[in-house]
Amino acid sequence: MKASIFLHNNNLLPESVDMDAIVKLILREMDAAVKGEASSLSMLNSRLRADYPRQKQGTLCSNASAPEAVVHDADVAKKAAFSGDNTEGKTVLAIDAGGTNFRACLVNFKPDGGYETSGLTATKMPGTDTEVSAEAFYSEVSQRIRSLVEKADRIGFCFSYPAITFENVTGVDGIPIKLTKEIKAGGIIGKPLGENIFRCLAESGIDMSRKKMVILNDTVATLLAAVPQAAKSGADEALGFILGTGTNCAHTENGWVINQESGGLDLSLGQLDSDFFQTTAQPETQKFEKMISGGYIGPFVLFVLSRAVLEGVFSEEFTLPERISTADVGSFLLSEPGCMFGSAAEADKRAAAEICTSVTARSARLAACMLAASAIRSLKVSDSVPNAGNGANTDSLMLDTTKNQAPRKIIINADGTTFYKLPKLREKTIDALTKFLSRYNINPEFIHIEDSPTIGAAVAALTI
């Protein structure tokens, strides 16, 4: 009973998430960003397309606008990558610079649409443990991929951080605008990533004159990896969704793939959330990410339990560990022996389990809000062609809740260890999203394509 009252008073119950209100908030933030107005969402144009046969064609404008020079033929890329046209023997380098790990490998596409990977290298992301300078970051990345660069002329660099993309001599480059997930390499902000990595590789003796690179976000890559299946199934739109160390969502607007940087949504459900933000390295940023992602759920649970101790939810004998990871939370919810509170009284264990379960369920409902807004935005803009994206037809940001319109299908390629490993998170997200979107006659279908960031990066590399 004490735990339930504590959860209610601190807006930690899943019912604390007003999906209608939060979805509308997200849609307003999306709309403001596309219009170039102040917003906590970036809505960055990836400069890549993911066209579907059922989509209408149109353009975006404002900060989501892409000049014709960087429009790559997505249909050609899809055929090249997946149907076997001119792909036999084509090898590209795919790099996945994630929230925790840095991976690189060669991807060789087969005529039947399959692929093989080779030369995999996997290490920690530079700047994970200690601060690194910009030059140290470029140098370290270059050293890790040097042997692979010599074997491929096309490079897809999946960079899991906010960046503004543009075309230059290296292909499609990206300028990081901020670093998330507690990565410490601030010197690279505001500098072209591809250009500097090319420079370091050239200085090491590699001939870079014939090589090209495309910088893309990991969520964009996740969406691109789903394009063939989405097109084959007759889906109206596709989303890329990652819920791992961090979180982000990507959707399409008239064919353009938009990187929302959804983890940056400025949202707090109460004072306890706001107090927790102050314990993080950058308290005023990535607030939505800190409420749902694997890099923060564990520390947030520890913070919540500490407050619960102060409010008398537990017995006087109850003690907390110094650290709690999201993996610890998952193990505890699975009742694995010795996890976190092995020697605690049963009543204290039950209270702790109730709190962990509620925090997880609330995270799931928040994730469903972001996915719902993404689906609605994507379909709304498509419905509004040819004026969508220039501020027209956006007074009503929601779709009509009518059952008379034809049912529409959204493919969601979901990636991330937290989404699949944290008990009940995936199931509760899908349940909340399905119920919400049923009001709009939208049917979400979740898929999981293994190695999505790698495959999406490889597909993008074939477009340059």
C-alpha positions in Angstrom: 0.0 0.0 0.0 2.8 2.4 0.9 4.5 1.8 -2.4 1.3 2.4 -4.4 0.7 5.7 -2.6 4.3 6.7 -3.2 4.0 5.9 -6.9 0.8 7.8 -7.3 2.0 10.9 -5.5 5.1 11.0 -7.7 3.5 10.4 -11.0 5.3 7.1 -11.4 2.3 5.0 -12.4 1.7 4.2 -16.1 -1.6 5.9 -15.7 0.3 9.1 -15.0 1.1 9.2 -18.7 -1.8 11.0 -20.4 -1.2 9.7 -23.9 -3.6 12.2 -25.6 -1.9 15.2 -24.1 1.7 13.9 -24.6 1.0 12.8 -28.2 -0.3 16.3 -29.0 2.7 17.9 -27.3 5.0 15.8 -29.4 3.1 16.7 -32.6 3.3 20.4 -31.7 7.1 20.1 -31.2 7.5 18.3 -34.5 5.5 20.9 -36.3 7.5 23.8 -34.7 10.8 22.2 -35.6 9.8 21.7 -39.3 8.7 25.3 -39.5 12.1 26.5 -38.0 10.6 27.5 -34.7 11.8 26.8 -31.2 11.4 23.1 -30.4 13.0 20.4 -28.2 12.9 18.0 -31.2 15.4 18.5 -34.1 13.6 16.8 -37.0 16.8 16.5 -39.0 16.6 15.6 -42.7 18.9 12.7 -43.3 19.2 13.6 -47.0 18.2 10.0 -47.7 14.9 8.8 -49.1 12.8 5.7 -48.4 10.0 5.8 -51.0 7.1 3.5 -51.0 4.9 2.6 -54.0 1.8 3.9 -52.1 3.4 7.2 -51.0 2.7 10.5 -52.7 5.6 12.6 -53.7 6.3 16.0 -52.2 8.9 18.2 -50.6 9.9 19.4 -47.2 11.0 22.8 -46.4 12.5 24.9 -43.6 15.2 23.1 -41.6 14.0 19.8 -43.0 14.6 20.8 -46.6 17.0 19.0 -48.8 18.4 20.5 -52.1 17.9 18.4 -55.2 21.7 17.8 -55.4 21.5 15.5 -52.4 18.4 13.6 -53.4 19.5 10.0 -53.9 17.4 7.5 -55.8 16.1 5.3 -53.1 14.4 2.9 -55.5 17.7 2.3 -57.3 19.4 1.8 -53.9 16.8 -0.7 -52.8 17.1 -2.7 -56.0 20.8 -2.6 -55.8 20.9 -3.6 -52.2 18.1 -6.2 -52.1 17.0 -7.5 -55.5 20.5 -8.3 -56.7 20.7 -5.8 -59.6 24.4 -5.1 -60.1 25.3 -6.1 -56.6 27.3 -9.3 -57.0 30.7 -8.7 -55.6 29.8 -5.2 -54.4 31.4 -4.6 -51.0 30.8 -1.6 -48.7 32.1 -0.7 -45.3 29.5 -0.3 -42.7 30.3 1.5 -39.4 28.1 1.6 -36.3 29.1 4.2 -33.8 26.6 3.4 -31.1 25.9 4.5 -27.6 28.3 2.0 -26.0 30.1 0.1 -28.8 31.9 1.0 -32.0 31.6 -1.7 -34.7 32.8 -1.9 -38.3 32.6 -4.6 -40.9 32.6 -5.2 -44.6 29.2 -6.0 -46.1 29.0 -8.0 -49.4 25.6 -8.1 -51.1 24.5 -11.2 -52.9 22.3 -11.4 -56.1 19.5 -13.0 -54.1 19.2 -9.9 -51.8 21.2 -11.5 -49.0 24.4 -10.3 -47.6 27.6 -11.5 -45.9 29.7 -9.6 -43.3 33.4 -10.0 -42.7 36.2 -8.3 -40.9 34.1 -7.4 -37.9 35.9 -5.2 -35.4 34.1 -4.2 -32.1 35.4 -1.9 -29.4 34.2 0.7 -27.0 33.0 4.0 -28.4 35.7 6.6 -28.1 34.9 8.9 -25.2 33.0 6.3 -23.2 35.3 6.3 -20.2 37.3 9.4 -20.4 37.2 12.7 -22.3 38.9 12.7 -25.7 39.8 15.6 -27.9 38.5 16.0 -31.4 41.8 15.0 -33.0 42.0 11.9 -30.7 38.5 10.9 -31.7 39.2 11.2 -35.4 42.5 9.4 -35.1 41.1 6.6 -33.0 38.2 6.0 -35.4 40.6 6.1 -38.4 42.9 3.6 -36.8 40.0 1.2 -36.1 38.7 1.2 -39.7 42.0 1.7 -41.6 42.4 -2.0 -42.7 38.7 -2.2 -43.8 38.8 1.2 -45.7 41.4 -0.3 -48.0 38.9 -2.9 -49.2 35.9 -0.7 -49.9 35.3 2.5 -51.8 31.8 3.2 -50.3 31.3 3.7 -46.6 28.1 4.0 -44.6 28.8 5.6 -41.2 26.0 5.1 -38.7 26.5 7.9 -36.1 24.2 7.5 -33.2 24.2 11.2 -32.2 22.5 14.4 -33.4 24.1 15.7 -36.6 23.2 18.0 -39.4 23.9 16.3 -42.7 25.0 18.0 -45.9 26.7 17.1 -49.2 30.4 17.7 -49.7 33.4 16.2 -51.5 33.4 13.1 -49.2 29.7 12.3 -50.0 27.0 13.1 -47.4 28.8 14.5 -44.3 27.5 15.3 -40.9 28.2 18.0 -38.3 27.5 16.8 -34.8 25.4 19.3 -32.9 25.5 17.6 -29.5 26.6 14.4 -27.9 24.2 12.2 -25.9 24.5 9.0 -23.9 27.2 10.6 -21.7 29.8 10.3 -24.4 32.7 12.7 -23.7 34.2 14.1 -27.0 32.8 17.6 -27.1 35.5 18.8 -29.4 33.9 17.2 -32.4 30.7 19.3 -32.1 30.4 21.8 -35.0 33.0 20.1 -37.2 32.4 17.9 -40.2 32.8 14.3 -39.1 33.4 12.6 -42.5 35.9 15.3 -43.8 38.0 15.0 -40.7 38.0 11.1 -40.7 39.0 11.2 -44.4 41.8 13.6 -43.6 43.2 11.3 -40.9 43.0 8.3 -43.2 44.7 10.2 -46.0 47.4 11.3 -43.6 48.0 7.6 -42.6 48.8 6.9 -46.2 45.5 5.6 -47.7 44.4 7.0 -51.1 41.0 8.4 -50.4 40.5 10.1 -53.8 37.9 7.5 -55.0 36.2 6.9 -51.7 32.8 8.2 -50.6 31.1 8.2 -47.2 27.5 8.8 -46.1 26.9 9.8 -42.4 23.5 8.8 -41.1 21.8 8.3 -37.8 21.4 4.8 -36.3 17.6 5.3 -36.2 17.6 6.4 -39.9 19.6 3.2 -40.7 17.1 1.1 -38.7 14.3 2.6 -40.9 16.2 2.0 -44.1 16.8 -1.6 -43.2 13.1 -2.1 -43.0 12.2 -0.5 -46.4 12.1 -3.8 -48.4 9.9 -5.5 -46.0 7.6 -2.5 -45.6 7.3 -2.1 -49.4 6.6 -5.9 -49.8 3.9 -5.9 -47.2 2.1 -2.9 -48.7 2.7 -0.7 -45.6 1.8 3.0 -45.9 4.8 4.2 -43.9 7.7 2.8 -41.8 9.3 3.9 -38.6 12.7 3.3 -37.2 12.8 3.0 -33.4 15.7 2.4 -31.1 15.4 1.9 -27.3 18.7 0.8 -26.0 21.3 2.9 -24.1 19.5 5.9 -25.6 16.3 6.3 -27.6 15.3 7.8 -30.9 12.7 7.6 -33.6 12.8 8.2 -37.4 9.9 8.5 -39.8 9.3 9.5 -43.4 7.7 12.6 -44.7 6.9 12.3 -48.4 9.8 9.9 -48.9 12.5 11.9 -46.9 13.7 10.1 -43.8 13.6 12.4 -40.8 15.7 11.9 -37.7 13.6 13.3 -34.9 16.2 13.1 -32.1 13.2 12.2 -30.0 15.2 11.6 -26.9 15.5 15.4 -26.6 11.8 16.0 -26.0 11.4 18.4 -23.1 9.1 16.5 -20.8 8.8 15.9 -17.1 5.9 14.2 -15.3 6.7 15.6 -11.9 9.2 16.9 -9.4 10.9 13.6 -8.9 11.7 13.4 -12.7 13.1 16.9 -12.6 15.2 16.1 -9.5 16.6 13.1 -11.2 17.6 15.1 -14.3 19.8 17.3 -12.0 21.9 14.2 -11.1 22.9 13.6 -14.8 25.9 15.2 -16.6 23.6 17.5 -18.7 20.5 18.1 -16.7 18.7 20.2 -19.3 19.0 17.9 -22.2 17.7 14.5 -23.4 14.9 14.5 -20.8 12.7 12.1 -22.6 15.6 9.7 -23.1 16.3 9.9 -19.4 12.7 8.7 -18.7 12.7 5.6 -20.9 16.2 4.4 -22.0 18.5 1.8 -20.8 21.3 4.2 -20.0 19.1 5.8 -17.3 16.4 3.4 -16.1 18.7 1.7 -13.7 20.0 4.9 -12.1 16.5 6.3 -12.1 15.2 3.2 -10.2 18.0 3.7 -7.7 17.0 7.4 -7.3 13.3 6.5 -6.9 14.1 3.8 -4.4 16.2 6.3 -2.4 13.3 8.7 -2.2 11.0 5.8 -1.3 13.3 5.0 1.6 13.1 8.6 2.8 9.3 8.5 2.6 9.1 5.4 4.8 8.0 2.9 2.1 10.6 0.3 3.3 11.5 -1.1 6.7 14.4 0.3 8.6 16.5 -2.7 7.8 16.2 -2.2 4.1 19.5 -1.2 2.4 20.2 -0.1 -1.2 23.2 -1.0 -3.4 25.5 1.7 -4.4 24.6 1.2 -8.1 21.7 -0.2 -10.1 22.0 -0.9 -13.8 19.0 -1.4 -16.1 20.2 -5.1 -16.4 20.0 -5.3 -12.6 16.4 -4.1 -12.8 15.6 -6.8 -15.4 17.2 -9.6 -13.4 15.3 -8.5 -10.3 12.0 -8.5 -12.2 12.7 -12.0 -13.4 13.3 -13.0 -9.8 16.8 -14.2 -10.4 18.5 -15.3 -7.1 20.6 -12.7 -5.3 19.6 -9.8 -7.5 19.9 -6.4 -5.8 17.9 -7.3 -2.7 18.7 -10.9 -2.0 18.7 -10.6 1.8 15.8 -8.1 2.1 12.6 -8.9 3.9 9.8 -10.2 1.6 7.7 -7.2 2.1 10.5 -4.9 1.1 11.2 -7.1 -2.0 7.5 -6.8 -3.0 7.6 -3.0 -2.6 10.8 -2.8 -4.6 9.3 -5.0 -7.3 6.2 -2.9 -7.5 8.3 0.2 -8.0 10.5 -1.4 -10.7 7.4 -2.8 -12.5 5.7 0.6 -12.4 8.8 2.5 -13.7 9.1 0.0 -16.6 5.4 0.2 -17.5 5.5 4.0 -17.4 8.5 3.9 -19.7 6.6 1.7 -22.1 3.6 4.0 -22.2 5.9 7.0 -22.9 7.6 5.1 -25.7 4.1 4.4 -27.2 3.4 8.1 -27.1 6.5 8.8 -29.3 5.6 6.1 -31.7 2.0 7.1 -32.0 3.0 10.7 -32.7 5.5 9.5 -35.3 2.9 7.4 -37.1 0.3 10.2 -37.0 2.8 12.8 -38.2 4.0 10.6 -41.1 0.5 9.8 -42.3 -0.7 13.4 -41.7 2.0 14.9 -43.9 1.4 12.3 -46.6 -2.3 13.1 -46.5 -1.5 16.8 -46.9 0.6 16.7 -50.1 1.4 18.9 -51.9 1.4 21.5 -49.2 2.7 19.5 -46.3 5.9 20.6 -44.7 5.5 24.3 -45.5 3.2 25.1 -42.6 0.0 24.5 -44.5 -2.6 22.1 -43.5 -1.1 21.7 -40.0 -3.6 23.6 -37.9 -5.1 20.2 -37.0 -2.1 18.1 -36.2 -4.1 15.0 -35.3 -5.8 12.6 -37.8 -9.5 12.2 -37.7 -10.7 9.5 -35.3 -13.0 8.0 -37.9 -13.6 4.4 -38.7 -14.8 5.3 -42.2 -11.3 5.8 -43.6 -9.4 2.8 -45.0 -7.2 1.0 -42.5 -3.5 1.9 -42.8 -0.4 0.0 -41.8 2.8 1.2 -40.2 5.8 -1.0 -40.1 8.0 -0.4 -37.0 11.5 -1.8 -37.1 12.4 -1.7 -33.4 16.0 -2.2 -32.2 17.8 -1.9 -28.9 18.7 -4.2 -26.1 16.5 -2.4 -23.6 13.3 -2.8 -25.7 13.8 -6.6 -26.0 15.5 -7.5 -22.7 13.8 -5.4 -20.0 10.8 -7.6 -18.9 7.4 -6.6 -20.2 8.7 -3.3 -21.8 8.2 -4.5 -25.3 4.8 -6.1 -24.7 3.4 -3.1 -22.8 4.7 -0.6 -25.5 3.0 -2.6 -28.2 -0.2 -2.9 -26.3 -0.5 0.8 -25.4 0.4 1.8 -29.0 -2.0 -0.6 -30.6 -4.9 0.5 -28.5 -4.2 4.2 -29.1 -3.8 3.9 -32.9 -6.9 1.8 -33.3 -8.9 5.0 -32.8 -7.3 6.2 -36.1 -7.7 2.9 -37.9 -3.9 2.5 -38.0 -2.4 -1.0 -37.6 1.2 -1.0 -36.2 3.3 -4.0 -37.0 6.6 -4.5 -35.2 9.5 -6.2 -36.8 13.1 -6.8 -35.7 15.8 -6.9 -38.4 19.1 -8.2 -37.0 22.0 -5.8 -37.3 19.7 -3.0 -38.6 22.2 -0.1 -38.0 24.8 -2.1 -40.0 22.5 -3.1 -42.8 20.9 0.4 -43.0 24.4 2.0 -43.2 25.4 -0.4 -46.0 22.2 0.4 -47.9 22.9 4.1 -47.6 26.5 3.6 -48.8 25.1 2.2 -52.1 23.3 5.5 -52.7 26.5 7.6 -53.1 
